[in-house]
Amino acid sequence: MRADGFHPQILKFCAYTGIAFAFFWPFAAIMVANCQYILPPSAADPANKVVADYLANTTGIRIATVIFIFSSILYTTWSCSVMQMVRRREKQWPILFNIMVVSVACEVVVVMFIGFFFGAAAWRPGETSPEVTQALNDLGWLGVLFTGAPFALFQLALAAGILMDNSTGPVYPRWSGYYNIFTAFFMFEACLLLFFKTGPFSQNGVLVFYVPMIVFFVWIVVFSILTVRAINTEAGRTMKSATPGTRPVSAPVSA
C-alpha cells in the first residue's frame, strides 16, 4: 500500500463486485424466480392474475427478492471503486465525487426497496386481498423502472469527470464519458411506463424494460473492466516510480 492509501487489491475486488451484481440480478430473476422478473407481466393484468403468478412460484420469488436486497451490497462496493478513481482527479474540490456519493446512497435504497416490495407481495399471496398484492407488485415494478433519476445522475457526474480529465494519463478513456451520457438517456426513458399499460413503452415493453435493463447491466460490466484496467495502470505507475534507478558504473582506478 502506498503512503497515500492506494491499495490496488481492495479496489480491484470492489470493481469485480460489479460483475457479480450484474450476474446475481438476472440469475435471481430468471433461474430462481422462474422468469417472474425477466418476463414482466402486463400492467393491464387483473389483480387475480397477479396473485396467481405469485402463488405459482412463491418460494422462488421469495428467495429471488432476498438476492435482490442483499445484492445492493455488491452495487455499493462497485460504485465506490469507480468513485475513488474519479476522486483522484478532483483533488481539493471533489464536487462530482460528492454528487456520485449522494446518488449511490439513493440508488442503494432503490435496489433494496425493489426487493422489499416484491418480497412483501410474495409474503401473503392469497391471504390478503388481490388488490393489495397487485399494489405491492406495482410498487416493485415502479422501483425497477421509474426510479432512474439517481442512476442517471451518477452516470452524468461520471461522464463529466471523464470528459473534464485533460491529463496525459486519464483514468478512463474519453469514449466512456459519452457512453455514460448514452446510458443515462435510457434511465430517463424507462419512466415512460407510467403513461402506458400496454405496448413498447409499458411495463413489459421492449423500449421501457428490456432495452434499459440490457443497457444498464452492460454498463456495469464495461465499467467494471475499465476500472480494473485503471487500477492496474495506477499500480504499474507506482511500481515504476518505486524501482530504483541504475547507478552509473565507476571507471576503474589505475594503480
C-alpha positions as CSV (number, residue, x, y, z in Angstrom):
1,M,0.0,0.0,0.0
2,R,1.3,3.5,-0.9
3,A,1.8,6.3,1.6
4,D,-1.4,8.0,0.1
5,G,-3.5,4.9,0.9
6,F,-3.7,3.4,-2.6
7,H,-4.5,-0.3,-2.2
8,P,-5.0,-1.9,-5.7
9,Q,-6.2,-5.3,-4.4
10,I,-9.0,-3.9,-2.4
11,L,-10.0,-1.6,-5.2
12,K,-10.0,-4.4,-7.8
13,F,-12.0,-6.6,-5.5
14,C,-14.6,-3.9,-5.3
15,A,-14.6,-3.4,-9.0
16,Y,-15.2,-7.1,-9.7
17,T,-18.3,-7.0,-7.4
18,G,-20.0,-5.1,-10.2
19,I,-19.7,-8.1,-12.4
20,A,-21.1,-10.2,-9.6
21,F,-24.0,-7.8,-9.2
22,A,-24.7,-8.0,-13.0
23,F,-24.8,-11.8,-12.6
24,F,-26.9,-12.2,-9.5
25,W,-29.8,-10.0,-10.5
26,P,-30.5,-11.7,-13.9
27,F,-29.8,-15.1,-12.2
28,A,-32.4,-14.4,-9.5
29,A,-34.9,-13.0,-12.0
30,I,-34.6,-15.9,-14.5
31,M,-33.5,-19.0,-12.6
32,V,-34.6,-18.5,-9.0
33,A,-37.9,-16.7,-9.6
34,N,-38.7,-18.9,-12.7
35,C,-38.6,-15.9,-15.1
36,Q,-41.1,-13.9,-12.9
37,Y,-38.9,-10.8,-13.2
38,I,-37.4,-11.2,-16.6
39,L,-40.7,-11.7,-18.4
40,P,-42.7,-8.9,-16.7
41,P,-46.5,-9.3,-16.5
42,S,-48.6,-6.7,-18.3
43,A,-49.6,-3.7,-16.2
44,A,-53.1,-4.3,-17.6
45,D,-53.4,-7.7,-15.9
46,P,-56.2,-8.0,-13.4
47,A,-55.3,-8.4,-9.7
48,N,-56.4,-12.1,-9.6
49,K,-53.8,-13.0,-12.3
50,V,-51.1,-11.2,-10.3
51,V,-52.0,-13.3,-7.3
52,A,-52.0,-16.4,-9.3
53,D,-48.5,-15.7,-10.6
54,Y,-47.2,-15.3,-7.1
55,L,-48.9,-18.4,-5.9
56,A,-47.4,-20.4,-8.7
57,N,-43.8,-19.8,-7.5
58,T,-44.0,-18.3,-4.1
59,T,-40.8,-19.8,-2.7
60,G,-38.7,-19.0,-5.7
61,I,-39.9,-15.4,-5.7
62,R,-39.1,-15.0,-2.0
63,I,-35.6,-16.3,-2.5
64,A,-35.1,-14.0,-5.5
65,T,-36.2,-11.0,-3.5
66,V,-33.6,-11.8,-0.8
67,I,-30.9,-11.9,-3.5
68,F,-32.2,-8.5,-4.9
69,I,-31.9,-6.9,-1.4
70,F,-28.5,-8.3,-0.5
71,S,-27.0,-7.6,-3.9
72,S,-27.2,-4.0,-3.0
73,I,-24.0,-4.6,-1.1
74,L,-22.3,-5.5,-4.4
75,Y,-23.6,-2.5,-6.1
76,T,-22.3,-0.3,-3.3
77,T,-18.8,-1.7,-3.3
78,W,-18.6,-1.5,-7.1
79,S,-19.8,2.1,-7.1
80,C,-17.2,3.0,-4.5
81,S,-14.4,1.7,-6.6
82,V,-15.5,3.8,-9.6
83,M,-15.9,6.9,-7.5
84,Q,-12.4,6.5,-5.9
85,M,-10.8,6.5,-9.3
86,V,-12.7,9.7,-10.3
87,R,-11.9,11.3,-6.9
88,R,-8.2,11.2,-7.6
89,R,-8.6,13.9,-10.3
90,E,-10.7,16.3,-8.4
91,K,-8.2,16.9,-5.6
92,Q,-9.4,19.6,-3.1
93,W,-12.8,20.3,-4.7
94,P,-14.5,17.0,-5.3
95,I,-17.9,18.2,-6.3
96,L,-18.5,15.4,-8.8
97,F,-17.4,12.8,-6.3
98,N,-19.8,14.2,-3.7
99,I,-22.7,14.1,-6.3
100,M,-21.9,10.5,-7.0
101,V,-21.8,9.6,-3.3
102,V,-25.3,11.0,-2.8
103,S,-26.5,9.3,-6.0
104,V,-25.2,5.9,-4.8
105,A,-26.9,6.4,-1.5
106,C,-30.2,6.9,-3.2
107,E,-29.6,4.0,-5.7
108,V,-28.9,1.5,-2.9
109,V,-32.2,2.4,-1.2
110,V,-33.9,1.9,-4.6
111,V,-32.3,-1.5,-5.1
112,M,-33.2,-2.6,-1.6
113,F,-36.8,-1.5,-1.8
114,I,-37.4,-3.2,-5.1
115,G,-36.7,-6.5,-3.4
116,F,-38.7,-5.3,-0.3
117,F,-41.9,-4.6,-2.3
118,F,-41.7,-7.8,-4.3
119,G,-41.0,-9.7,-1.1
120,A,-44.0,-8.1,0.6
121,A,-46.2,-9.1,-2.3
122,A,-44.9,-12.7,-2.1
123,W,-45.4,-12.8,1.7
124,R,-49.2,-13.3,1.8
125,P,-50.4,-14.0,-1.7
126,G,-53.9,-15.4,-1.5
127,E,-54.3,-14.4,2.2
128,T,-54.7,-10.6,1.6
129,S,-56.9,-9.1,-1.0
130,P,-55.8,-9.3,-4.6
131,E,-55.7,-5.6,-4.8
132,V,-53.1,-5.4,-2.0
133,T,-50.8,-7.9,-3.7
134,Q,-51.2,-6.1,-7.0
135,A,-50.4,-2.7,-5.4
136,L,-47.2,-4.2,-3.8
137,N,-46.2,-5.7,-7.1
138,D,-46.8,-2.4,-8.9
139,L,-44.5,-0.7,-6.4
140,G,-41.8,-3.2,-7.1
141,W,-42.0,-2.6,-10.9
142,L,-42.1,1.1,-10.4
143,G,-39.0,0.8,-8.3
144,V,-37.3,-1.1,-11.2
145,L,-38.2,1.3,-14.0
146,F,-39.5,4.6,-12.5
147,T,-36.5,5.4,-10.3
148,G,-33.8,6.0,-12.8
149,A,-33.0,9.6,-11.7
150,P,-30.2,8.8,-9.2
151,F,-28.7,6.3,-11.6
152,A,-28.7,8.8,-14.4
153,L,-27.2,11.5,-12.1
154,F,-24.4,9.1,-11.2
155,Q,-23.7,8.4,-14.9
156,L,-23.8,12.1,-15.8
157,A,-21.4,13.1,-13.0
158,L,-19.1,10.3,-14.0
159,A,-19.3,11.4,-17.7
160,A,-18.4,15.0,-16.6
161,G,-15.4,13.7,-14.6
162,I,-14.2,11.7,-17.6
163,L,-14.6,14.4,-20.2
164,M,-13.0,17.0,-18.0
165,D,-9.9,14.9,-17.4
166,N,-7.4,16.5,-19.7
167,S,-4.3,14.9,-18.1
168,T,-1.8,12.9,-20.1
169,G,-2.9,9.7,-18.4
170,P,-6.7,9.9,-18.0
171,V,-8.3,7.4,-15.6
172,Y,-11.0,6.3,-18.1
173,P,-10.9,6.6,-21.9
174,R,-12.8,9.6,-23.3
175,W,-15.3,7.5,-25.2
176,S,-16.5,6.1,-21.9
177,G,-17.7,9.6,-20.9
178,Y,-20.0,9.7,-23.9
179,Y,-21.1,6.2,-23.2
180,N,-22.3,7.3,-19.8
181,I,-24.4,10.0,-21.4
182,F,-25.9,7.4,-23.7
183,T,-26.8,5.1,-20.8
184,A,-28.3,8.0,-18.8
185,F,-30.8,8.6,-21.5
186,F,-32.3,5.1,-21.0
187,M,-32.6,5.7,-17.3
188,F,-34.9,8.6,-18.0
189,E,-36.7,6.8,-20.9
190,A,-37.8,3.9,-18.7
191,C,-40.0,6.4,-16.8
192,L,-42.5,6.3,-19.7
193,L,-44.1,3.2,-18.2
194,L,-46.1,5.5,-16.0
195,F,-48.1,6.6,-19.1
196,F,-48.7,3.3,-20.8
197,K,-50.1,0.0,-19.7
198,T,-49.6,-1.8,-23.0
199,G,-47.2,-1.5,-25.9
200,P,-43.4,-1.0,-26.2
201,F,-43.4,1.8,-23.6
202,S,-45.3,-0.2,-21.0
203,Q,-44.0,-2.2,-18.0
204,N,-43.2,-5.2,-20.2
205,G,-42.4,-3.3,-23.3
206,V,-39.2,-3.6,-25.3
207,L,-38.3,0.1,-25.0
208,V,-39.0,0.5,-21.3
209,F,-38.0,-2.8,-19.8
210,Y,-35.7,-4.9,-22.0
211,V,-33.6,-2.2,-23.7
212,P,-32.9,-0.1,-20.5
213,M,-32.1,-3.3,-18.5
214,I,-29.7,-4.6,-21.0
215,V,-28.0,-1.2,-21.3
216,F,-27.8,-0.9,-17.5
217,F,-26.1,-4.2,-16.9
218,V,-23.8,-3.9,-19.8
219,W,-22.8,-0.5,-18.5
220,I,-21.9,-2.1,-15.1
221,V,-19.8,-4.8,-16.8
222,V,-18.0,-2.3,-19.0
223,F,-17.1,0.0,-16.2
224,S,-16.0,-2.9,-14.0
225,I,-13.5,-3.8,-16.7
226,L,-12.4,-0.2,-17.3
227,T,-12.0,0.3,-13.5
228,V,-9.8,-2.8,-13.1
229,R,-7.6,-1.6,-16.0
230,A,-7.4,1.9,-14.5
231,I,-6.3,0.4,-11.1
232,N,-3.7,-1.8,-12.9
233,T,-2.4,1.2,-14.7
234,E,-2.1,3.2,-11.5
235,A,-0.4,0.2,-9.8
236,G,2.1,0.0,-12.7
237,R,3.0,3.7,-12.2
238,T,3.6,3.0,-8.6
239,M,5.9,0.1,-9.3
240,K,7.8,2.1,-11.9
241,S,8.3,5.1,-9.6
242,A,9.5,2.8,-6.8
243,T,12.0,1.0,-9.0
244,P,15.5,2.4,-8.1
245,G,17.4,3.8,-11.0
246,T,20.6,2.2,-12.2
247,R,23.7,3.7,-10.8
248,P,26.4,4.6,-13.2
249,V,29.4,2.3,-13.3
250,S,32.6,3.9,-12.0
251,A,35.7,3.9,-14.1
252,P,38.4,1.6,-12.7
253,V,41.0,3.4,-10.7
254,S,44.5,3.0,-12.1
255,A,47.2,1.7,-9.8
